[in-house]
Amino acid sequence: MRVAVVGSGPSGCYTAQSLVQQDPDVLVDVLDRLPCPYGLVRYGVAPDHEKIKSLQNNLRAILEHERVRFLGGVEIGPGGVPAARLRELYHAVVYCVGAATDRHLGIPGEDLPGSWSATEFVSWYSAHPDSMADGFVADTRSAVVIGVGNVAVDVTRMLARGTTELSPTDIPHPALTALAASRVTEVHMVGRRGPSQARFTTKELRELGSLPDTEVAVQPEELALDPAFLDPAPLPAPQRRNVEVLRGWAAAESRASSRRISLRFFLRPVELLADGGRVGAVRFERTVPDGHGGVRGTGEFEQIEAQLVLRSVGYRGMPVQGLPFDAESGTVPNVDGRVVRGGSAVPGEYVAGWIKRGPTGVIGTNRPDAKETVTSLLEDAPTLVHKELRGDPLDALRTAGAEVVQWAGWCAIEQAEAQLGASLGRGVVKLPDWQSLMNAVHGSAS
């Protein structure tokens, strides 16, 4: 049985791993639009999070399995291989395409220059080849990060990081140079609800307090608005630990430092205000708990100066051409991973990861999720294998116009990134654009 897995991030890799572990005869092609594997582990994990990035070694072992083949540079959908054609080339197709877009605030001024999604900022410092943006920190003294999840903590930390800590990482050189020249001294991370409802993990939160020459400030009166903050005992352990960290910062005396991170709560953004044709401040409305787990506005407003605004308020899945899509949840309708068409599950097409369940959970959540989908697929296998396939799908993908990057091409990219780092007196440094990535691939073929 031949199976195509679309997407080479953790979800796709865990799907491939589960398939080869449970079926001794299955052959798996892991397809990706990019010439590089690992998805969000390569392009979403902050460069200073070396331990999480080391997960690439686990994913590498999966993609180097003798019955798994990495095929990068394969676009599925508009301008690439149609989903229907892919279905003809394999006995089964599993889509592990994640949640590709970020949610908007839906407030006036959101499109002003200087206002970005956190995703765009992350793509820039992670060297995603689709990233066209730069100049994030140019002429910025004060930045506002809207959201209180782990991505918000990541971008806040990156804005406050010094060159000394970032230089040993794989951050692309243009981003390192820009951050080295940054004059950002204030970063405000703002949530519309209280500290007990924040989505960040305690480990990530604590990292903010360990940044050199950086003060973390919390306003005790904002924390006190949260009833669960006053008595955190009933809270689940992760939220209780968060509250304890915030309590410590609220009680600490102010100290002299070059940079300051302000954690703000119970403030809802209502407008981005312009200054000289670009964002100059964010107007917030003070909120209070509504007694039902949400918040309500109070009619009191506050402005925070900002030449850079990064929104980090969640992700959304995008439709895959040729597959049904639930616009409300941002997922492909499915039952245990089987794609549902016309009200019934269709053997042969499957989903796993965020496009299956929505943008929830951590990297490890994808492992049991993938296993559930693979269980469904293998239950359908006796029916699926009756379909006769003609030849190797790789030939058909190339005929369809895909410039396929196989594992040797990816290894050539890795080698080029090691050479670039050495030339800069650093460790491995990511290649930041399509041209340099493909030049590395073609160098391997010559």
N, C-alpha and C positions, 0 to 999 in steps of 0.2 A: 504493500500500500504506500502510495506517495501522498504526502501532506504538505501543503504550503502554509507557513506561518507568516503573516504579514505584520512586521514590526519586530525589531531585535532588542527592545528594552527588556527589563526584568520579566514582564508578563510574557513576551514572546519566547524568551530563553527558557523560562520555567515550563512553558507549554511544550517546547521541543524536548526538554529533559524528561518530562513526564511521559511523553509519547515513546521515546526510545527505551525508557525503563520498563514500560508496561507491555510493549509489543516488540519482540525480538527481530521482526522483519520490516518494520516501518522505515521509510526513508523520508527525512524531513528537510525541506528547503526553507530557510529563514530569510524572508525578503525584507528589504528596507529601502526607503527612498534615498537615504543618505549612503555615502560610501563607507561610513563608519558605523560599527555596531554599538550596542549598549544603551541606546535611547537616553532617558533622563539621567542615568548614572554618569554618562559622559557629558550631557548637555544641560543637566538640571542641578546636580550636586555642586555646591560651592567649591572652588579650587582649594580652599584651606581645610576642607573636610576630607583629609587623606584616608581616614579609616573607612568612611562610607565608600569613597571612590575605589578602595581596594576590592570591593565587591566585583569589580570588573574581572578579577582573576577567576572568580567562580563562574561568571558568565562565559569567559573565554573557554574554560574547560568544556562547557556545554557545546559551544559553537565549534570546538575542535573534535567533537565526537565523530567517529568514523561514519556514522549514518546521518549526520547533520551537515548541511552545507549552507554557508552564508553567501547570499547573493545581494550585494548592495547596488545602489544606483537604479533600482527598479521602482518606478512610480506606478501605483495602482489607481485607476480612475482617469479624470480629465488629463489629456496630454500623455497618458501612459497606457498601461495594459488594462483594458476594461475588466471589471469584476467577472462578467460573464465568460470572458476568454480565459481568465485564471481558473475558473471553475471547470473548464473543459480540459485543462492541462494536468489537473490533480484529482485524486479521489476525494479529497476534502481540503477545505481552506479555513484557517482560523485567523480571524482579524484581531490583532492586539495593538491597535493604533492609538491608544491613550485618549487624552482630552486636550486637543490642540490649541484651543483659544482660551483667553482669560475673560472673566466677567467685567462688565463696565459698571461705573458708578451711576450713570444716567443723570448727571447734574450739569448745570451750566458751566462752561469754561473747561470742560474735561478735555477738549481737543486743542487747548492752547499749547504752543511750543513750550517745552519743559515739563509737560505732563505725559507720563509714559505708563505702560503696564510694567509690573515687576518682571513679567516674562521677557519683555524686550531687554531689560537691564541684565537679567540672568543670561540671556542668549549672547549678549555682547561680551560679558566677562567669561563666558564658557566657550567662546569661539564657534558658536553655531554658524554654519556656512550661509544660512538664510538671513543672518543679522545684517541689516543695512544701516543700523543706527549707530551713532557715536555722539560725542560731545555732551554726554549726560551730566558730567560734573563741571564742565567749563563754566566759569563765572558763577559758581554756586557756593553760597556761604551756608545756607540753611535748606535742609531737605525734609520733606514730610513723606513718610511711608504710611499708607492707609491700609490697615489690616493688622491682625495680631496672631498670625499662624507662623509656621516654621519658615515659609518662604519670606515673609515680612522680616523675620529675625535675620535670615540670611542676607538680604539686601541691606538691612540696617548695619549689620556687622561689616559687610564689604565696604560700605561707604566710610566706616570709621577705621578700617584696617590701615596699617602703615605699610610702606614698600618693603621694609625689612621682613615682615611676616609673609608677604605675598610673593616675593621674588623666588623663593624655593619651590613654589607651586607651578602647575602647568598653565596658569593664566596666560592668555595670548599677550604678546609684547606690547601691542598698541594700547590694550586696556591697562596693563601695568603702568605704562608711561603716563597715561591720562590720570590714573588714580594717584600716582606719585606726585603729580603737579596739582592735585586737588586742594582747594582751599575750604572744603566743607568743615565747619566747626560745630554745627548743630544738626542733629538728626532727631526728628520727632516721629515716634511710632505710635499710631493712634488707632484705638478701637472704639466702636460705637456702644459696646456693652462693657461689662465689668471684668475684673481680673480673674474671677472664678470661671468665666466662660471663654477665656482666651484659648486658642487652639494650639499654641506653641507647646513644645515639650520642655521639661525642666532643664534637661541637658543643654538644649539650644539656648534657652533663656540665660542660664548661668554663664555661658560663653561671653555674653555682652559685658559681664562684670570683670572678665579677665583680660580685656583689651588694654594694651599699654597706653598710658597717658590719656585715658578716657574715663569720664565720670558718667555713671548711670543715675538719673534722677527720676524719682516717682513722687507724685503729690499725695500725701496722706489723706487729704480731704476727698480726693477722687476715689481712692481705695475704699474709704469708709462708706461710700454710697452703695456698695455691694453688700447685701445682708450676709451672703456666704463668706465674705471676707472677714466680717466681724466674728463669725463663729465657723471656722473652716472644718471643724471635726466631721460633719456629715458628708463632706465632699469626697469623691473618689481620690485615691492616693495621688495620681498625677496632678490633678488640680490643687490638691492640698499642698503639694510640694511647691508648685508655682507661687501660691499665695505666701508661703514661708519665705521664698526668695525675695518677693516684692516687699514684704514686711521689712526685711533686713535692709533693703535699699532705702525704703521710706524713712527708716530710723537713722540712717547713716548721716554723718555730717558732710557738708559740701567740701570738696577739696579742689585745689588748683589743678587744672589739666588743660590740654590743648583742644580736646574735643569733648562734647557732651551729648549723651543720648538721653532723651526725655521719653519715658513711657507714659502715654496719656490714655485715659479711659472715659467712657460715657460721653464721647463726642462724635456726632454724626456729620460727615461732610455734606454741605448743602450747595457750595459754589466754589469754583476756582476763580480767583480774581486776577485780572491782568495788570501788568506793569510794563509799559514800554513794548507792548505787542507780544509779551510772553507771560507765563505764570509768575505772579509775584507774592501771592498769599493764598491760603485756603480758609474759607469761612466755615465754621463748625457750629452746630446747634448742640447745646448741652442736653443730654438725655438722662433719664432716671429709670430704674427698674419698673416694669408695669405690673409686677406680681405674677406674671404668667410665663416667665422665662425670656421675655422680650424687653424692649425699652420703649419709652414714649418721649417725645420732644417736650421741652420746657418753655420754649420761646426765648431762651437766653442764648446769646451768640458770642463767639470768640473767633478772632483771626490769628492765624499763625503764619509768619513770614516763610516763604519758600520759593526758591528759584528752580527747584526740582521737586516734582511730585510723582511718587511711584505707587500705583494702586495694586494691592495684593488681596483681592477679595474673592478668590476662587477661580476654578477652571470650568470649561464646558467642552463636551465632545462635539465633534463636527460630523456632518453627514458623510458617509462613504458612498460614492456614486455606485448605484446598483444594489445597495442594501436598504432595507427599511430603516426608518429613523424616528425616534420619539423626541421631538423638539423640546418638550417640557423638561425631560430628565437629561437630555443630551446623550442618550444611549441608544444602542441598537436593541429593539425588542427581542427578548430571548427567554428560553426556559432551560435552566441548567446549562447555559452556554449555547444551546441550539438556537439559531436565528429563526424568528417567527415571521412567516409571511402569510398574509391573508388569514390570520387567526390560528394557524397551525405551524408547529415546528417542522423545519425542512432539513432532513439529513443531508450532510455535505457542506453546510455553511455554519460556522461557529464564531463565537466571540469570547474573549477573555480580557481581564484587566479593566481599566477605567471605561472603555467603550461599552463594556458589559454591565458594570455595576455603578458607574459614576465615579467622580474623583474623590474617593475616600480611601483611608487606610495608608499604611506605610509600604515600603518596598517589599517587605516580607509577606504582606497580605496577598500579594500576587501568586504566591506559591500554592496555597490551597485553592485559590480561585481558578488557577490554571488546571489543577488536578481535577476539579469538578467538570470543567469543560472537556478535558481529555477522556474522562470516564464516559461522558455522553457520546463522544466521537467513537470510542472503541466499541461501545454498545451497538452503534450503527454500522460498524466496519463490515460485517458479513454482507450487508446490502451494498455498501459503497464500492467494495472491490470488484463487483460484477462489471463495473464500467471499464471498458478497454481504453488504455492510454497509448498514444502513439509516440514513441521515442522519448528522449530526454526533454523535460520542460525548458531546460536552459537554452536549447537551440531555438525553441519557439519564442522565448522571451527576447532573445537577441533579434530574431526576425521581426518582432513587434517594435523594434527600435530602442530597446533598453541597452544602455552602455553598462553592462553588468560588471560590478567590481567583486571579485571573489576574494577568498581569504588571503591569498598572496598579495593582492592589491592593498588590503587593509594593513598587512604586515609592513608593506612598503611605506604606507602613511606613518605608521609607528616609528619606523626607522628614520624617516625624514624629520619627524618631530623631535627625536632624540638628537639628530644632527643640528637642527635649528637651535635647540637648547644649548648644546655644547658651544656653538658659535657665539652665543650671547652670554656665555659664562654662567648659565643656569642649568637646571635639570631638564627634563622633557618639557617642551613648550608647544602648545597646540598650534596647528596651522589654522588661520582664521577665516579662510574663504574657499569657495568652490575651486577657483583656479589653482591655488597652491595644493589643495587636496588631490585634484585630478592630475596635476603635474607629477606628484609623487607616485600616483598609481601608474602612470604611463612610463615613468622612469623604471618601474619594476618590470615592465614588459619588454624593455629594450635590451 
